[in-house]
Amino acid sequence: MGGVQFILWEDIFVVIDDGGGIPSDYLAIERKIIEQGVRFKEGIGCLAIIPVNARPPPQATRKAMTAAIEGAPLRCFCWFVEGSGFQAATVRAVITGLRLVSRPSYPTHVASDLEEAIRWILCALKGGDDRIESAPLAAATIRAKRAEGSAQSL
């Protein structure tokens, strides 16, 4: 497992975690989110990408994730569960249930497609619907950074 990676694209913070992350990864992520929030005073969007074959993180890591998110200047949060079939559908269903129970102060969404996830986030951020046309560029940038290995690893 590769652990945690992150990508910054304008006012969107992308976290990619295959379940191999550790609590200290999320302390570093919290600092990066706060830094990005300083640059974007209207708030930022977070996209959590859950790769195919990801495993659930340990309890200590889940607590660190929650703490990082609670301290972030978020306007919205979206989970993108990669893959198709029963396993991906199950993960999306579990996340949907958890988000209904947690009731954060910002909107949340569960997506099965990267561009769908980005379009949803862009609508919730400053500029809203006027930014939809940049979704393909954002998706292409995220895919390219992951493919070339330039997503930052913790």
N, C-alpha and C positions, 0 to 999 in steps of 0.2 A: 504494500500500500504506500502511496506517495504522500499521504498526509494532507496538509492544507496549502492552498495556493490562493493568491488574490490578484485581482486586476482592477485598476482604477480607470474609468472612462467617464470623463466630465463629472457629473454629479451622481454617478452610479458606482457603487462599490460592489464588486463581484467576489464572492468567496466560494471556492471549490474545495469540498471536503469529502474524501472517500471513506471517512470514519477513522482515519489514522491520525487525526489531529490530537494534540495534547493540550491541557489547560494553558500552558505558557504561550501556545500559538494564539489563543484567543485574547490573551493580554496584549500581545503585539497587534492583533487585528483591531482591538478596541482603540489603541493609540492611533493607528492609521485612519480609522473611521472618524475619530475626533479631529485629526489633522485635516481630513477632507471636508468635514463639516465646517471648519473655520473658513475655508475657501468658498463654500457655498452656504451662505447665511440663511437661505430659504429652506435648507434641509437637503438631505440626500436620500437616495433610494438604495436599498440593498437587494442584491440578487444572490441567493444561495443556490449553487449548482450542486446537485447530488448525482454523481456519476453512476453509470451502470455498475452493478456489483459492489456498491458502497455498503459498508456495514454500519450498524448503529454505533455511535461513539460511547465510551464508558461514561458512567454517571458524573465523574469529576469534570470531564470535558463538557458534558451537557450543561453543567452549572456554570462553567466558564463562558460558554456560548451565550447563555442567558444574561450573564452579567455584562458581556461586551455589547449585546444588543440593547439592554436597558440603559446603558450610558451613552448610546449613540443618538445624534440629532436626526433621527429618521423621519421621513415623510411617508415612507411605504416600505414594505418588505415582500419579496416574491421568492418562492421556492420553484426552481426548475428541476424536475426529476427527469433525468435522461433515461432513454430506453422506452421500450414498449412491452406489451404483454402483461401477464398476471403480476409479476414481481413489481414492475414500475407502477402499475395501477394500485397495488396494495400500499406501496410507499406513499403515493399521492393521497390515498384514502386516510392513512394514518396521520399524515401532516394536516390534512383538512380537518380531521377530528380534533387534533391538538390545538390548531389555531382557533377553532370555535370555543374551546374551553378557556384558552389563555386571554382572549379579548384584549389585545394591545390597543394603545391609543391612536394608532395609525392603521391605514388599510393594509390588508394582506391578501395574497393571491397564491394559488398553486397552479403551475403551468406545465404543459407537456411539450412545449416547443420554445426554443430560445427567442425567436423574434416575437412570439406572442408575449413572452415574459417581459421583454424590453418595451414593447408597445404599451403594456399595462403600466409599467413603472414610469415611462415618460409621461403618460397621461396624469399621473399623480404628482409629478414634480413641477417646479416652476416652468411656465410656458405651456404646460399641458398638451392639449390636442395639437397645438402648432408644431410640436416636436416629433410627431409620429413619423414623419418622413425620414428621420435620422435613425430609425430602428434598424434598417438593413446595414447601415454603416457600423453601428454599435455592435451588432451581432457578428459581422465580418471581422471587426477588430478583436473581439473576444475570442472568436474561433482561431484567428491567426496567432494571437499571443499564446493560446494554449498549445497549438500545433508546433510552433517554433520553440516552445519551452520558455517563452519570456514572461509567462505568468510568474509573479514573484512567489517563491516558496518560503515558508517559515521554518 
